[in-house]
Amino acid sequence: MRSKITLLSLVFLSAMAYVFLGYFTPRNNFYLLISLFAALFVAMYYLYRQANTDSMVKKMLWFAILVRVSLLLMIPNLSDDYFRFIWDGRLLSHGINPFVVFPEKFIATSDAIKAGLNQELYNGLNSKQYFTVYPPVLQFIFALSTKIFPDNILGSILVMRSVIILAEIGSFYIIVKLLKEFNLPLKKVLLYALNPMVIIELTGNLHFEAVLIFFLLGAIWFLVKNKLNVSAVFFGLSVATKLIPLIFLPLLIRKIGFLKSIVYGLIAGGVFLVLFIPFIEKSLFFNFFSSIDLYFRKFEFNASVYYVLRWIGIEFSGYNMIYFIGPLLFVCAFISIIAISFYRDVKSNYHFFTSMLFILGIYYLFATIVHPWYLSVLVALGLFTSYRFQMAWSGLALLSYYTYITPSYQENLVLTALEYIVVGYLMAQEVRHRRVPLFSLYNSE
C-alpha cells in the first residue's frame, strides 16, 4: 500500500512539474528549468523501475499520453520556431509558395497583409533572412493549422500540437511492436515515452521530430517484416518531414542489397518528389538548398568537435572559420557514415539499430548545431540496442539552455564541455566494453 501511494504521489507531482515547466517557466530562468528537468528525469527512472508488468507499462503509457495532452494550450517557451511554422502555414493556406518567399522582402507587400502576415508574427521570426527549410509534410501540417485558425496563433499551435501527439501515440505503438518482435522488455518504451526532454521539446515546444520518428519507425517496422515497398513509402515520408533520414541510405543499401535498394530508393524518392509537386517553381530547389547550405556555414549551437576546431581556427587566423569548417565536418561525417554502413555487420536487427544509432550520433558530434530535441531520434533508436549514452545525452544537452540567461545569448562553454566530456566518455566505454551499466534501469535487458 505504501509503495502504491508513493507511486501515485510521484505520478501526480510529475504531472504538476510538467505543467509548471511548460506553462510557467521561461527559458531565461535556467536554474529553475534545469532543476525541474532533473527532478523529472529522476521520476522517469523511478517509474521505469516500477513498471515490472505489462499492465503497469500500459498504465505508464497512458500517463505519458495524458502529460502530453496537458500541454495542449502551452505557448512554446523554449523555442520560437513556431513563428516560422505559422508564417509558412499562412502563406500556403493563401496559395503562396513558402519556398519562394523571403520574409524580409515580403513583409511590406500587400500579399503579406492579405495572408495575415503582420508585424507581430514577423518580429517573432528567427529566420527573417532565409528561405524556409521545412519539407512538404511539415508545410501541409502548417497550412492545416492556419486554415483552421487563420488569425489565431494559439489555435494554430493547438492543431500542430495535436498532430504531434497523434504521431507520438503512433510511435509508442510501433515501438511496442518492435520490442515484442525482438523479444526485448516492453518497459523500454517508457525510456522514450517518459523522457522529459522528449515530452517538453517535441509536444511542448512543437518540434516535428515526433512526426519524423513515427515515419522512420514505420519504415523500420515494415523493413523488418520484409514489406519493402511499404517501408519505402514510410521512409519517403520521413525524408519529406525532415531530411536527416537520408544519412541512413548507405546503411539501407547494405541491409537490403543493391538491386532491391534501387526499387526502394525509387519508391521513397517518388513519394518525396510527389509531395514537392505543389511547390515546384524555377527557384524552388535553389532557395531550399541555399538555406540548408547556410545552415552548415553560419549557425552554431551546443557543438563539440566544431567548437574545438573553431578555437584552433581563431588562434591561427584571428576569425571564426565556420564557413570552411562547417562543410569540412559534414564531409568527415559523411565518410564516417559510409565506413559504419559498409564495415559493420548489419544482417541482424540488433546490429542494424546499433549502426543507425552510431551513424546519427557521430553525425551530431560533427555538427555545428545540436539542439536538445535533435537527440529525440537517438533516444528512439537506442531502445533497440544495449547502449545508453544517448539517454545521458538527452538530459545533458539541456544544459545548453544556460545560453538564454542573458539577452546576448552567450553559451557557457564550461557546461558544453561538461556535456560532451561525459557523453564522450560513456560512448567510448560502451564501445570498448559493448555494455556498461548506466544506473541499474537498463539491467533488465
C-alpha positions as CSV (number, residue, x, y, z in Angstrom):
1,M,0.0,0.0,0.0
2,R,2.8,2.4,0.9
3,S,4.5,1.7,-2.4
4,K,1.3,2.3,-4.3
5,I,0.8,5.7,-2.5
6,T,4.4,6.6,-3.3
7,L,3.9,5.8,-7.0
8,L,0.6,7.7,-7.2
9,S,2.2,10.7,-5.5
10,L,5.1,10.7,-7.8
11,V,2.8,10.5,-10.9
12,F,0.8,13.4,-9.5
13,L,3.9,15.5,-8.7
14,S,5.4,14.7,-12.1
15,A,2.3,15.9,-13.9
16,M,2.3,19.1,-11.9
17,A,6.0,19.6,-12.7
18,Y,5.3,19.2,-16.4
19,V,2.5,21.8,-16.2
20,F,4.7,24.2,-14.3
21,L,7.7,23.6,-16.6
22,G,5.5,24.0,-19.7
23,Y,3.3,27.0,-18.8
24,F,5.2,29.0,-16.2
25,T,9.0,28.5,-16.7
26,P,10.7,30.9,-19.2
27,R,13.9,29.7,-20.8
28,N,15.9,32.5,-19.2
29,N,15.2,31.0,-15.8
30,F,17.9,28.4,-16.3
31,Y,18.2,27.2,-12.7
32,L,14.5,26.5,-12.2
33,L,14.4,25.0,-15.7
34,I,17.2,22.6,-15.1
35,S,16.0,21.7,-11.6
36,L,12.6,20.7,-12.9
37,F,14.1,18.7,-15.7
38,A,16.5,16.9,-13.3
39,A,13.6,16.1,-11.0
40,L,11.6,14.7,-13.9
41,F,14.5,12.5,-15.1
42,V,14.7,11.1,-11.6
43,A,10.9,10.5,-11.6
44,M,11.3,8.8,-15.0
45,Y,13.9,6.4,-13.5
46,Y,11.7,5.5,-10.6
47,L,8.6,5.0,-12.7
48,Y,10.6,2.9,-15.1
49,R,11.8,0.7,-12.3
50,Q,8.3,0.2,-11.0
51,A,6.9,-0.9,-14.4
52,N,7.5,-4.6,-13.9
53,T,4.4,-5.9,-15.6
54,D,2.8,-5.3,-19.0
55,S,-0.2,-3.9,-17.2
56,M,1.9,-1.3,-15.4
57,V,3.7,-0.4,-18.7
58,K,0.3,0.2,-20.3
59,K,-0.7,2.5,-17.4
60,M,2.6,4.4,-17.7
61,L,2.0,4.9,-21.4
62,W,-1.5,6.3,-20.6
63,F,0.2,8.7,-18.2
64,A,2.7,9.7,-20.9
65,I,-0.1,10.5,-23.2
66,L,-2.1,12.4,-20.6
67,V,1.0,14.5,-19.7
68,R,1.3,15.5,-23.4
69,V,-2.4,16.3,-23.6
70,S,-2.0,18.6,-20.5
71,L,0.4,20.7,-22.6
72,L,-2.1,21.3,-25.4
73,L,-2.6,25.0,-24.7
74,M,1.0,25.8,-23.9
75,I,2.8,28.5,-25.9
76,P,6.3,27.1,-26.6
77,N,8.6,28.6,-24.0
78,L,12.0,27.1,-25.0
79,S,11.8,27.8,-28.8
80,D,10.4,30.5,-31.1
81,D,10.5,28.3,-34.2
82,Y,6.7,28.2,-34.1
83,F,6.5,31.7,-35.6
84,R,8.1,30.4,-38.8
85,F,5.7,27.4,-38.8
86,I,2.7,29.8,-38.7
87,W,4.3,32.1,-41.2
88,D,4.8,29.3,-43.7
89,G,1.3,27.9,-43.0
90,R,-0.4,31.2,-43.6
91,L,1.4,31.6,-46.9
92,L,0.5,28.2,-48.1
93,S,-3.1,28.4,-46.9
94,H,-3.4,31.6,-49.0
95,G,-2.0,29.9,-52.1
96,I,1.5,31.4,-51.8
97,N,4.5,29.1,-52.2
98,P,6.5,29.4,-48.9
99,F,9.7,28.1,-50.6
100,V,10.0,31.3,-52.8
101,V,9.2,33.9,-50.1
102,F,12.0,35.8,-48.5
103,P,10.4,37.2,-45.3
104,E,12.5,40.3,-45.1
105,K,11.4,41.4,-48.6
106,F,7.8,40.1,-48.3
107,I,6.6,41.7,-45.1
108,A,5.8,45.1,-46.6
109,T,3.8,43.8,-49.5
110,S,0.0,43.8,-50.0
111,D,0.1,40.0,-50.3
112,A,1.6,39.7,-46.8
113,I,-1.3,41.7,-45.4
114,K,-3.8,39.5,-47.2
115,A,-2.2,36.4,-45.9
116,G,-2.3,37.7,-42.3
117,L,1.5,38.1,-42.0
118,N,1.5,41.0,-39.6
119,Q,4.4,42.7,-37.9
120,E,3.9,40.8,-34.7
121,L,4.4,37.5,-36.5
122,Y,7.3,38.9,-38.5
123,N,9.1,40.1,-35.3
124,G,8.9,36.6,-33.8
125,L,10.8,35.1,-36.8
126,N,14.4,33.9,-36.1
127,S,14.9,33.4,-39.8
128,K,13.9,36.7,-41.5
129,Q,16.8,36.5,-43.9
130,Y,16.4,32.9,-45.1
131,F,14.0,30.9,-47.2
132,T,12.1,28.1,-45.4
133,V,13.9,24.8,-44.9
134,Y,10.8,22.8,-43.8
135,P,9.9,20.0,-46.3
136,P,6.4,19.3,-47.7
137,V,4.9,17.1,-44.9
138,L,5.5,19.9,-42.4
139,Q,4.3,22.6,-44.8
140,F,1.0,20.7,-45.1
141,I,0.7,20.5,-41.3
142,F,1.5,24.2,-41.0
143,A,-1.1,25.0,-43.6
144,L,-3.8,22.8,-41.9
145,S,-3.2,24.7,-38.7
146,T,-3.6,28.1,-40.2
147,K,-6.5,27.0,-42.4
148,I,-8.5,26.0,-39.3
149,F,-7.3,29.1,-37.3
150,P,-6.4,31.8,-39.9
151,D,-5.8,34.6,-37.4
152,N,-5.2,32.8,-34.1
153,I,-1.7,31.8,-33.1
154,L,-2.8,29.7,-30.1
155,G,-5.3,27.9,-32.3
156,S,-2.7,27.1,-34.9
157,I,-0.4,25.8,-32.1
158,L,-3.2,23.6,-30.8
159,V,-3.7,22.0,-34.2
160,M,0.1,21.4,-34.7
161,R,0.5,20.0,-31.2
162,S,-2.5,17.6,-31.8
163,V,-0.7,16.2,-34.8
164,I,2.5,15.8,-32.8
165,I,0.6,14.0,-30.0
166,L,-1.0,11.6,-32.5
167,A,2.4,10.9,-34.0
168,E,3.8,10.2,-30.6
169,I,1.0,7.8,-29.9
170,G,1.7,6.1,-33.2
171,S,5.4,5.8,-32.3
172,F,4.5,4.2,-28.9
173,Y,2.5,1.6,-30.8
174,I,5.3,0.8,-33.3
175,I,8.0,0.8,-30.5
176,V,5.9,-1.8,-28.6
177,K,5.5,-3.9,-31.7
178,L,9.3,-3.8,-32.4
179,L,10.2,-4.6,-28.8
180,K,7.9,-7.7,-29.0
181,E,9.4,-8.6,-32.3
182,F,12.9,-8.6,-30.9
183,N,11.9,-10.2,-27.5
184,L,13.0,-7.1,-25.6
185,P,11.4,-5.9,-22.4
186,L,8.3,-3.8,-23.2
187,K,9.1,-1.4,-20.4
188,K,11.9,0.0,-22.6
189,V,9.2,2.1,-24.5
190,L,9.0,4.2,-21.3
191,L,12.5,5.4,-21.8
192,Y,11.1,7.3,-24.8
193,A,7.6,7.9,-23.7
194,L,8.5,9.3,-20.2
195,N,11.7,11.1,-21.2
196,P,11.3,14.7,-20.0
197,M,13.3,16.1,-22.9
198,V,11.2,14.3,-25.5
199,I,7.9,15.4,-23.8
200,I,8.8,19.1,-23.4
201,E,10.8,19.6,-26.6
202,L,8.5,17.7,-29.0
203,T,5.0,18.1,-27.7
204,G,5.6,21.2,-25.6
205,N,7.8,23.2,-27.9
206,L,6.4,21.9,-31.2
207,H,9.3,20.1,-32.7
208,F,8.4,17.8,-35.5
209,E,11.0,15.2,-34.8
210,A,7.9,13.5,-33.4
211,V,6.4,13.1,-36.9
212,L,9.8,12.1,-38.3
213,I,10.3,9.4,-35.7
214,F,6.8,8.0,-36.4
215,F,7.5,7.6,-40.1
216,L,11.1,6.3,-39.6
217,L,9.9,3.7,-37.1
218,G,7.2,2.7,-39.5
219,A,9.8,2.3,-42.3
220,I,11.9,0.1,-40.0
221,W,8.9,-2.0,-38.9
222,F,7.9,-2.8,-42.5
223,L,11.5,-3.4,-43.3
224,V,11.8,-5.9,-40.5
225,K,8.6,-7.6,-41.8
226,N,10.1,-7.7,-45.3
227,K,7.4,-5.4,-46.8
228,L,9.9,-3.3,-48.6
229,N,7.5,-1.3,-50.8
230,V,5.5,-0.1,-47.8
231,S,8.7,0.6,-45.9
232,A,10.0,2.7,-48.8
233,V,6.8,4.8,-48.6
234,F,7.2,5.5,-44.9
235,F,10.9,6.3,-45.5
236,G,10.0,8.8,-48.2
237,L,7.5,10.4,-45.8
238,S,10.2,10.6,-43.1
239,V,12.6,12.4,-45.5
240,A,9.7,14.7,-46.6
241,T,9.3,15.6,-43.0
242,K,13.0,16.3,-42.2
243,L,15.9,15.4,-44.4
244,I,18.0,13.8,-41.7
245,P,17.0,10.1,-42.5
246,L,18.9,10.5,-45.8
247,I,22.1,9.7,-43.8
248,F,20.7,6.1,-43.4
249,L,20.6,5.4,-47.1
250,P,24.0,3.8,-47.3
251,L,23.1,1.5,-44.4
252,L,19.8,0.6,-46.1
253,I,21.7,-0.3,-49.3
254,R,23.9,-2.7,-47.2
255,K,20.9,-4.1,-45.4
256,I,18.6,-5.0,-48.3
257,G,21.1,-5.3,-51.1
258,F,21.9,-3.1,-54.1
259,L,19.2,-4.3,-56.5
260,K,16.4,-4.1,-54.0
261,S,17.6,-0.8,-52.8
262,I,17.2,0.7,-56.3
263,V,13.5,-0.1,-56.2
264,Y,13.3,1.1,-52.6
265,G,15.0,4.3,-53.5
266,L,12.8,4.9,-56.5
267,I,9.7,4.5,-54.3
268,A,11.0,6.6,-51.5
269,G,12.2,9.3,-53.9
270,G,8.9,9.2,-55.8
271,V,7.0,9.9,-52.6
272,F,9.3,12.7,-51.8
273,L,9.1,14.3,-55.2
274,V,5.3,13.9,-55.4
275,L,4.9,15.8,-52.2
276,F,7.0,18.6,-53.6
277,I,4.9,18.9,-56.8
278,P,2.6,21.7,-55.3
279,F,5.7,23.8,-54.6
280,I,7.6,23.3,-57.8
281,E,8.9,26.6,-59.3
282,K,12.0,27.6,-61.0
283,S,13.8,28.8,-57.9
284,L,12.5,26.2,-55.5
285,F,15.5,23.9,-55.1
286,F,18.0,26.7,-55.3
287,N,16.2,28.5,-52.4
288,F,15.7,25.4,-50.4
289,F,19.3,24.1,-50.6
290,S,20.8,27.6,-50.3
291,S,19.2,27.8,-46.9
292,I,20.5,24.4,-46.0
293,D,24.0,25.4,-47.1
294,L,23.8,28.4,-44.9
295,Y,22.8,26.2,-42.0
296,F,26.2,24.4,-42.2
297,R,28.1,27.6,-42.8
298,K,26.6,30.1,-40.4
299,F,24.7,28.6,-37.4
300,E,26.4,27.2,-34.3
301,F,25.0,26.0,-31.0
302,N,25.9,23.3,-28.5
303,A,28.6,21.8,-30.8
304,S,31.5,19.6,-29.8
305,V,34.2,18.9,-32.4
306,Y,33.3,22.1,-34.2
307,Y,34.0,24.3,-31.2
308,V,37.4,22.8,-30.8
309,L,38.2,23.4,-34.4
310,R,36.7,26.9,-34.2
311,W,39.1,27.7,-31.3
312,I,42.0,26.4,-33.3
313,G,41.0,28.4,-36.3
314,I,40.6,31.6,-34.4
315,E,44.1,31.1,-32.8
316,F,45.7,30.7,-36.2
317,S,43.6,33.0,-38.4
318,G,42.1,35.5,-36.0
319,Y,38.5,34.9,-37.1
320,N,35.7,32.3,-37.0
321,M,36.3,29.9,-39.9
322,I,32.8,28.3,-39.8
323,Y,32.3,29.0,-43.5
324,F,35.0,26.4,-44.2
325,I,34.9,24.2,-41.0
326,G,31.1,23.5,-41.3
327,P,31.3,21.8,-44.8
328,L,34.6,20.1,-43.8
329,L,32.9,18.5,-40.8
330,F,30.0,17.5,-43.0
331,V,32.5,15.6,-45.2
332,C,34.0,14.0,-42.2
333,A,30.6,12.9,-41.0
334,F,29.8,11.5,-44.5
335,I,33.0,9.5,-44.6
336,S,32.2,8.1,-41.1
337,I,28.7,7.2,-42.2
338,I,30.0,5.3,-45.2
339,A,32.5,3.5,-43.0
340,I,29.9,2.4,-40.5
341,S,27.4,1.4,-43.2
342,F,29.8,-0.8,-45.1
343,Y,32.2,-2.0,-42.4
344,R,29.8,-3.3,-39.7
345,D,27.6,-6.4,-40.0
346,V,24.0,-5.3,-40.4
347,K,22.3,-8.7,-41.0
348,S,20.9,-8.9,-37.5
349,N,18.4,-6.3,-36.4
350,Y,20.4,-5.5,-33.3
351,H,23.5,-4.6,-35.4
352,F,21.3,-2.6,-37.8
353,F,19.9,-0.5,-35.0
354,T,23.3,-0.1,-33.4
355,S,24.7,1.1,-36.7
356,M,21.8,3.6,-37.1
357,L,22.4,4.9,-33.5
358,F,26.1,5.5,-34.2
359,I,25.6,7.0,-37.6
360,L,23.3,9.6,-36.2
361,G,25.4,10.0,-33.0
362,I,28.6,10.7,-35.0
363,Y,26.7,13.0,-37.3
364,Y,25.7,15.1,-34.3
365,L,29.2,15.0,-32.9
366,F,30.5,16.6,-36.1
367,A,27.5,19.0,-36.4
368,T,27.9,22.8,-35.8
369,I,24.5,22.9,-34.1
370,V,22.9,20.3,-31.8
371,H,19.6,21.4,-30.3
372,P,18.3,19.1,-27.5
373,W,15.3,18.0,-29.5
374,Y,17.5,16.6,-32.2
375,L,18.5,13.9,-29.8
376,S,15.0,12.5,-29.5
377,V,15.7,10.4,-32.6
378,L,18.7,8.9,-30.9
379,V,16.6,8.1,-27.8
380,A,14.1,6.2,-30.0
381,L,16.7,4.3,-31.9
382,G,18.6,3.4,-28.8
383,L,15.7,1.5,-27.3
384,F,16.5,-1.5,-29.6
385,T,20.2,-1.6,-28.6
386,S,22.1,-2.1,-25.3
387,Y,23.6,1.4,-25.5
388,R,22.7,4.2,-23.0
389,F,24.9,7.2,-23.9
390,Q,22.0,8.7,-25.8
391,M,19.9,8.8,-22.7
392,A,22.5,10.7,-20.8
393,W,23.0,13.0,-23.8
394,S,19.2,13.7,-23.9
395,G,19.5,15.1,-20.3
396,L,22.9,16.8,-20.5
397,A,22.0,18.7,-23.7
398,L,19.5,20.7,-21.7
399,L,22.5,22.4,-20.1
400,S,22.7,24.4,-23.3
401,Y,19.7,26.5,-22.2
402,Y,22.1,28.4,-20.0
403,T,22.7,30.4,-23.2
404,Y,19.4,32.2,-22.7
405,I,20.2,33.6,-19.3
406,T,21.5,36.8,-20.9
407,P,20.0,38.8,-23.8
408,S,23.3,38.4,-25.8
409,Y,22.8,34.6,-25.8
410,Q,26.3,33.7,-24.9
411,E,26.9,30.0,-24.4
412,N,28.6,28.7,-21.3
413,L,31.4,26.6,-22.9
414,V,32.2,25.0,-19.5
415,L,28.8,23.4,-19.4
416,T,29.1,22.5,-23.1
417,A,32.5,20.8,-22.4
418,L,30.9,19.0,-19.4
419,E,28.1,17.7,-21.6
420,Y,30.4,16.3,-24.2
421,I,33.1,15.0,-21.9
422,V,30.5,12.9,-20.1
423,V,28.8,11.8,-23.3
424,G,32.1,11.1,-25.0
425,Y,33.3,9.1,-22.0
426,L,30.1,7.0,-21.9
427,M,30.2,6.4,-25.6
428,A,33.9,5.3,-25.5
429,Q,33.3,3.0,-22.6
430,E,30.3,1.4,-24.2
431,V,32.1,0.9,-27.5
432,R,35.1,-0.6,-25.6
433,H,33.1,-2.9,-23.3
434,R,30.0,-3.2,-25.6
435,R,27.7,-2.9,-22.5
436,V,28.5,-0.8,-19.4
437,P,25.5,-0.3,-17.0
438,L,24.4,3.3,-16.6
439,F,22.3,3.1,-13.4
440,S,20.5,-0.2,-13.0
441,L,17.4,0.6,-15.0
442,Y,19.0,-1.0,-18.1
443,N,19.9,-4.3,-16.5
444,S,16.6,-5.8,-17.3
445,E,17.7,-6.5,-20.9
